[in-house]
Amino acid sequence: MTLHEAIEARHSVRAYKDQPLEDDVVKVLEEQIAQVNHDAGLHVQLILNEPKAFLGPFAKYGKFRGVSNYLVMAGKKADDLDERVGYYGEHLVLLAQTLGLNTCWVGLSYTKIPGTYVLEDGEKIACYIAIGYGETQGVSHKIKAVEQVSNSQVISPAWFKKGVQAALLAPTAVNQQKFSFEYVGLENGHHMVHAKKGFSLIGYTQMDLGIAKYHFEIGAGKENFKWV
């Protein structure tokens, strides 16, 4: 499965089978997590065979069942932490999809279990990501039109619209899709794109923007543009 196919196939899954992750799958995940932590300055941790975090009242409210594997998305407190967590977390989410796994971003519906993760001085947990073999493959969510979240026009490059379409398939908190993309034009021989988050009382818009930007890059092709 390619990343383009993973974007199409991946949906949020909240119920999981009682099935441990295969050793070769864990190896690939841990290698990529180490790379992400190095590249992004994060402290992502894969927690295996630990069901307590998703057994409390918060998990029941979120309708989670059978979650015993998850990613702790952590890093040093910074203004851009949520966006980095979203961008690189979605990299891991789509990787998991190509490995035959299912996932779900979790903002609040979990319990922090002491001893299951490590935080260094100045670090905090931004969210969790449930991961495992889902009971189903999930269902697609309603999405906005390209024109609602971008300035895509007939004169815009074809890759720009493809990028926006991929971004619209990105998971966001309660499917709010509070982001937008603007094709700015050519500057010094490079096509420029501006991405920004919108306002939401729910929050998580900075993290959602990071997720959407990762999808945009896959759909548009990173080689075709630069971010403003």
N, C-alpha and C positions, 0 to 999 in steps of 0.2 A: 504494500500500500504506500502510495506517495503522500506527501504532505497535502497536496491538493485534494486527493481522495479522502484523507483523514479529516480535512475540514468539512467535507460533505457528509461523511459518515458519523462524525462525532456528535453526540448529544449528551446532556447531563443525565447521569444515572444515580439513583439514590438507594437502590436495593441490590445487594451483592450475594453471590454464591459463597458457600463455606468451602472455599478452594484456595490454598496457599499459592502465592505467586511462584512461577517456575524459576529455578535457579538461574538459567540463562537470561531470563527476562530481568531478574533482579540485578544481575551483573551489568546489563546494558543501562538500566536506569541509574545505578550507582555511579557508573562511569560518566554519564551525562550530567548528573547532579554535581559531581566534582568539578566538571568543566564549567557549569553554570556558576557555581560558587566562586570559581577563579575569575571568570570573565566579568561577572556582574557585581562582585563584592557582596554576595548574599550568603546566608547560612541555611540553605535548604537541607532538610533531613528526611530520609525515608524511614518510616516506622512500620515494622512488619508484625503481623500476628498480635495486634493489641486492640481489643474491641472496646475497652472502657471509654475511650474518648467519644464514642458514638452510641453510648447506652443511656445517657442521662436525659433529663427532660428537654434540653435544647435539641438533641438529636431527634427525639420523638416529634417535637414541633416541626422540625425540618423534614419529617417523614423518611429518615434514614433507617436502613435495616441491613444488618450483616456486614457492616464496615469494620474491617480489622486491619486494613493497610491504608496509610495515608501519608501525604507529604506535609511537613511543617514548613511553611514559607516564612522565613525569618531573615532579619538583617539589621544592620545598624540604623538607628533612627536618622532619617534624612528626609528632606522635602520631596525627593524623587523616589523614595523607597517603594511606595505603592505601585508606581508605574513600572519600575524594574521588576517587581514581583509579578505583575501582570504579564509583562512581555516574556520574561524567561520562564515563568510558570506555565504559560501557554505553550511554549516550546516543549516542555516536559509532558504536558497534557496531550499534545498531538503525537509526540513520540510514543506515549503509552498506547494511543489508538492504533498506531502502526504495529505495535507488538501484540495486538489482540486484547488489550485491556480497555476498561471503561473508567470514567472519571467524573467528578463533580466538584466545582469550586465551592468552598464553604466559608462564609463570612462570619457567621455567628452560631450556627447549630452544632457546636461541638464543645467538649469539656477538656481543658488543659490538664493532663494527667502528669503530676510530678514524677520525675525520673525517666520519662519517655523521650525527652529532648534536652538539648543543652543550649543555653543562651550565654553569650559572652557579654562583658560590660558594654552597656550602651545599645544592646540589641533588643528587638521586640518581635513578636509574632504578628504578622500581617493577616494571615488566614491559613486555613488548611485546605488540602485537596484530597478528597476521597479517591482511592484507586483500587482496582481489582477486577474480577470477572463478574460482570453485571448479570442479573437475572434476565434483563432485556437489554436492547441496544438504545433505549430511550426513544424519545419522539422529538420531532422538529418543533421549533418555536416560531411564533409569528414574527415577521421581520418588517422593518420599514422599507420604503422605496428608496432607491439610490438617490433620487432628487431631494429627499428629506434630510439626508445627512451629508450632502456634498454639493459642489457647484458643477457637477458633471454636465457637460453640454455636448452638442454635436462636434464642436471644435476641440473638445478635450481628447487627449490621446486614448486609444482603446485600452491600454494597460491601466489607465487611471480608473476607468469604470470597473474593470475586473478586480482591481484592488479594493474598491468600495464594496463590491458584491461579496468578496471574501470576508471583509470586515463585518458585514451585516450577519454573517454566519457565526461570528464570535460570541461566546457566552458573556453575558453581562448580568449584574445584580438585578434580580427580578425582571430580567429581560428589558431593562430600561433603555438601552442603546442611546445613552446621552453622550454621543461623540459626533464629530463632523470632520470631513476632509475637504481641503481646498487645493485645487490645482492652481498654483501661483503663476507658473509660466517658466520661461527660460532665463537663467541667470548664469553668466560665464560659461555657457555651453551645457548647463545641466538643467534638467526639468526639476522644478522645486514643488514640494507638497507640504502643506501645513496641516497638522492634526491638532485638534483641541477638544477638551472635555466640556460638557455642558453642566448645568446646575441640577442637583437632585437632593431632595430632603433625605433620601435613603443613604446617600453617600456612595463610596466605592467608585466614583467616576474616574479618579486618577488610575486606579487599578484596571478598570474597564478599558480605559484608553490604551494602556500598555498591551492588553490582550488584543484589542482591535488593530493596533499598529503592527503587531506580529502577523496577524492574518492579512493585513493590507500588503505587507512586504511579500508574502507568499503569492498572493493573487496578482499583484502588479509586477513582481520581479524586482528585486533590490537593485539590479544593475540599471534599471530604467530611470531612476530618480534619486534625489537627495531630500532629506527632511530639512525644512526651514528651521 
